Amino acid sequence: MGLTFLVGPARSGKSTIAKQWVNYELDIINNKLCNRIDNKTPNEHPRVIFCSDTLRLVFGHRYNSSIEHMIAGMKDVFLQQLLMDGHDVLVDGTHTTELSMERLFTIDKDAHYYIVNTPIEECQKRAVATNQPDLISIIERHHYNLGYLKYIGNGDIVEGIESIRGRTKILNTTKCL
């Protein structure tokens, strides 16, 4: 499978999906969640979740714009290493911007993705319920970004993402296994 990434606003349920995926409870195939009947088979690669938020917390912040360039660079290196080591990697993050997707498609042009379509009102409700009202404006920005992806895809968010894939230059010519 290789690299898979989630697309969706904060508080949309991405981490819940990631936990089910890493435990082999579901697969992501053609932008669809598929429940698994069996557990891990012997020939499958080990699964790993990578979450930039966890990396940010190591530096003591949920988000700090002054170190975000460093976080992004570290993320790229860690993802490449995990893929080279033979892991299937699910990147648990919002990925609502062209730049965030370009970085991932640069690492793996064949990367898979899953769009988490949780209504903005539900995401905001979850932010308040988890005592994170500061996320409300961020959730609004994520939804705006998703609308832009839909716009560049002529009304189809998947086409918008695929257009980003199509114009991404591959910097690493060695395909990770």
Order of alpha helices (4+ residues) and beta strands (2+ residues): beta-alpha-beta-beta-beta-alpha-alpha-beta-alpha-beta-alpha-alpha-alpha
